[in-house]
Amino acid sequence: MAASVRLLFRRISRLSHRNITSAADSFSRRPGCCFGPFPSRCISDAAEDRNTHFGFETVPEAEKAKRVYKVFENVAEKYDIMNDAMSLGIHRLWKDMLLHVMHPQPGARLLDVAGGTGDISFRFLDYVYHQQERQKRRALGSSQTLSWQDISEKYPAEDAPHESNSVVCDINKEMLKVGKQRADSMGITSGLSWVVGDAEELPFDDDQFDIYTIAFGIRNVTHIDQALQEAFRVLKPGGRFMCLEFSKVTNPVLARLYDAYSFQVIPVLGEVIAGDWKSYQYLVESIRNFPDQEEFKGMIEDAGFCSVQYFNFTGGVVALHSGFKL
């Protein structure tokens, strides 16, 4: 309830700010400029007609979100199969590396934005479970010299960490539906929840999560800067932002091969496996429009994150960016 009220308040605030901005245009340094720490999101009436990219097309900003929604609605049922086909299964290793770098501990709370079919959240819960089991074994090993009475008195006090949980947040109901079906088939009944939400206006209160992840999703957001600001807002102080996304290949030879594979093979796979050429043509094009590693690192820092760094996987085909809210 509190989150809903807060979300409504932010929307009213933005509408009010837009009116103020329109009245102050004569004082602005440029059209659409406004006051406040995040001017890119405070748009004047004229800015409502701004264009953005949808793949290699130029479309009105208001239209992009609808078209992206339709893309993932179309591919939801075959999304995981296509991930395996397009990446030859390597996407599994990229996601495993994300968890290895994250190294979450028992009790951590994860927000998995654009989490769709649940790949990151499933890995998170499995990783935390094994961490907890490892800690139990270590505690048991250090207690071998204790009597059974000592052990029985010791464990109730120590063996009670808060349960880790993950919230999968995605704007697309069809993707969440597939994710829930996967969770049911895997027997995952606790520690996981599913929320329909927009990365640019998250339906959560401030300072709620220890870790925020977005894997292969942020390039589909209309206003990336706003999504980063929302990530910063919902993380607790000390919380970690992690983004796994396609990036710029660093090796020229690999770059040429990657381009040929992306534009000549992936849309064909989309047509054969998912019956949808256009959606996968868009996904390939959207990768080419996404900022490179250094530019995206700067955007994360501009949102307020500290100690921002990135790791290239597979020669820069994918990059993992990480930053902290201090």
Residue, then its C-alpha position, 0 to 999 in steps of 0.5 A: m500500500a505504501a509503495s502504491v501511494r509513493l508511486l502515485f505521489r511521484r507521478i503527481s510530482r512529475l506532472s506538476h514539475r512538467n507544468i512548472t517547466s513549461a512556464a519556465d521555458s523562457f528561462s531555460r538554457r535549451p528547449g525541454c530543459c528543466f530544473g532539478p537533479f535529473p533533468s532528462r526525465c522532467i519533460s516539457d509538453a513539447a518533449e512529449d513528441r521526442n523520438t527515440h530508437f527502436g532497433f534501427e528505426t526512429v519512433p516516438e518515445a511513447e511508441k517504443a514501450k508499446r512496441v518493446y512490450k509486443v516483442f516480448e509478448n510474441v517471444a515469451e513462450k520460446y524465449d529460453i529456447m531461443n537464448d540457448a540457440m542464439s548464444l549456443g548455450i553460452h548465456r548460461l555461463w554469462k549468468d553463472m559468472l554474474l552470480h559468481v561476481m555477485h557472491p550473495q550471502p544468506g539473507a540477501r534480498l534481490l530485485d531482478v528487474a526485467g527478470g522475465t522467465g526467472d533465470i537470474s532469480f533461480r540461480f540466485l536462490d540456488y547459490v544462496y542455498h548452497q552458501q547456507e549449506r556450506q556455512k552449516r557444514r563449517a559450523l558443524g565441523s568447528s563444533q566436533t569437540l562440543s558435547w551434544q548438549d553444547i551443540s543443541e544449545k548453540y544452534p538455535a541461536e546461530d542457525a537463524p539467518h533471515e531467509s533470502n528472497s528474490v523479487v522478479c519485476d517485469i513489465n511484460k505479463e507474458m514473460l512473468k507467466v512463463g517464469k512462474q510456470r518454470a518455477d512450478s516445474m522446478g518445485i520452487t515454492s518459497g523465496l520468490s515473488w513476481v511483480v508487474g512493474d516498469a523499470e522507469e517507475l518501480p513499484f517499491d519503496d526506497d532502500q528496500f533491496d541489497i542487490y539489483t540486477i537487470a540482465f539483457g533488459i536495460r537496452n530495451v528501456t526508453h529512458i535508461d537514465q531514469a531506470l538507473q535512478e530508480a535502481f539507485r533509489v530502491l537499493k539500500p545504502g551499501g546495496r549493489f547494482m549489477c547489469l549484464e548486457f550485450s556490449k561492444v566487441t573489442n577484437p576487430v576480427l571477432a566483431r566482424l564474425y559477430d556482426a555476420y552471425s547476428f544479422q544473418v543467422i539470429p533472425v533466421l533462428g527466430e523465424v524457424i524456432a519462434g516463428d518471428w523474424k522481426s522481433y529478433q531483428y529488433l533485438v539484434e539492432s537494439i544491441r548495436n544502439f546500446p552505449d559501449q562499456e565506458e559510456f554506460k559506466g559513465m551513465i551509472e556513475d551519473a546516477g550516483f553509484c560508486s566504485v563502478q567497474y565492468f567485466n568483459f565476457t567473450g571478448g566484449v560480446v557481453a559486459l557485466h557492470s557493477g556499482f554500489k550505493l554508498 
